[in-house]
Amino acid sequence: MIAASSSSQPFVRHGSLSVERSLNRSYEEAKRYLRADAVERGLFGRLEGSKSRDFTLRADTRNNDRFDPNDDTIWWDPTSALRTTTGGTQSPALGLGHEIDHAVERPAREMQLAARCAGRYDTAEEERVIRGSEAHAARTLGEATRRNHDGSCFRVATPTQR
């Protein structure tokens, strides 16, 4: 991590990722937790080590984690966990990992898959992430896996709770 020289700076740099200063502790906690999974370690490496793109991580407080490919911004709510449709739970950290996978996918491929419907997963891009990196990390970390792109959000105190 390379911190900005002054605490008045609104972002903290992590290589090619700029994290909103108010979100940095939550980001670091989620990153430590997720890096126990080999696939997530690779995603963080691609996110922070990109030579061709600069990413931004911003706080969302409305249970609306998302990636905006127009400006390479990840919006993340570090206190919004997910209850799956089968009754299991996922941490906010796993939600961040999910959005990071969208972010580091090649833009043309992400757009192509996002435009293709995929039934219960909504799009082929959501299916790729949910059945891929998200499921792998969930199994490694003892969290619930999903069988669709649905669920209901609930509040937790930290990014790793569920």
N, C-alpha and C positions, 0 to 999 in steps of 0.2 A: 504494500500500500504506500502510496505517496500522498501525504496530506498536503492540503493547501497551506501556505505559510501563515495564514492568519485565521483565527477562529471566526472571523467575520465573513469569511468566504462561504458561499452557500453550498458548495459541493466538496466532497473528498474524492480524490482520484485513486482508482485501483487499476492502473494500467490504462486500457482503452475504455474503462467504465467510470463514469462520474456518478457518485451517490450523493443524494441530498443529505446534507450534514445531519439533519434531524433523524435520518433513517440509518445512519452508518452503523451504530451499535447493533441494531436489529439485523442489518445485512451481514455483519461479521458473525453474529451468533448463528444465523441460518446457514451461512457458508461453512462454518466449522462443523455443524451438524450434518449437512448434506455431503460434505467431502468424505464421509465414511463410505460412501457409495462410489465405485470406480467410474460409472457413467457420469455421475454428477461432477466428479473431479474434472473429467474431460470437458464438460460443458462450461465450468467456471474458467478453465484454462483458455477456452476459445473466447469467452466473453471478455475477460480481462486482458487477453493477449492478442487481440485482433490488430492486424497491421493495416486493414483497409476500412474499418468502420469504428466510429466512436459511439458508445452506448450511454444512455442515461437511466438511472433508477430513481423514480420519484414516488412519493408517498400517496397512497389512496386510502381514504377512510370510509369507503362506502361498499366494501365487499366486492370490489370490481377489479380484480387482478386482470391485467391485460398487457399485450405488447402492441405498440403502434409502429408498424413498419415504415410509416411515412417520415418519422424522425428518429427511429431506433430507440424509442423510449419504452421502458418497462414500468408499468404502474403496479404497485404492490401494497397490500394492506397487511402489515406484519402481525396484526392481532385478529385476523379473520381466518378461522379454521373451517374445514368442510366436513359435513356429514354426508356420506355417500348414500345412494338410493338403496343400498343393501344394509345400511345401518352402521357401517364402519366410519372411522374418522381419519382425516388427514390434517397435518399441521400447516400453518401458514408457510413455513419453510418449504414444504413440498410444493405448495402453490407457486412459490418463487422459482423453484427448479423447473416447473412446468413452463413458466413464461420465459425463462432463460433459453430453454430448448427452442421455442418459437423464434427467439431473437437471433440465435446463432445459426439457424438454418439459412442456406443460401437464399437471398431475397426472391429470386425468380421461382425457385422450387416452393418456398413458403407460400407465395401468391398463388401458384398453380394448385397446390393441395388445398389451400383455403377456399378456393373457388369451386371445389368438387364436393358435392354432398356425400355424406357417409352415414345415413340413417341415425342411429342412436348417438353417434359421436358428433353429429351436426356436419362436420367437414372432415375431409381426408387428413388435413393437417392436425386437427384435434385428435383424430384416431391415432395418427403416427406418434404423437407425444404421449397420449394417455397409455397406449399399449406398449410403448417403447421405454423411454427414460423414466417416466413417472412410475410405471409398474415396477421397473427394475429397482429404483430407489425405495419405493414403498416396501418391497419385499426385504431389501437389505436392512431397512430401518424399523421394520415391524409395524408399518402403517397399513391401512386398508388400501386395496386396489379398487379401481373403478371399472365398470362394465359399460359406461356411457359418459356423456358430457354433462350430466345433471348432478344435483346435490343441493344441500342447503347450508348456508353459512351460519356460524356461531362465533361468539367472541371468546378469546383466550388472552392470558396475560403476556405470553411471550411467543416468539416465532416458532418455537419447537414444541409447544404444547398442542394436545389434540384431545 
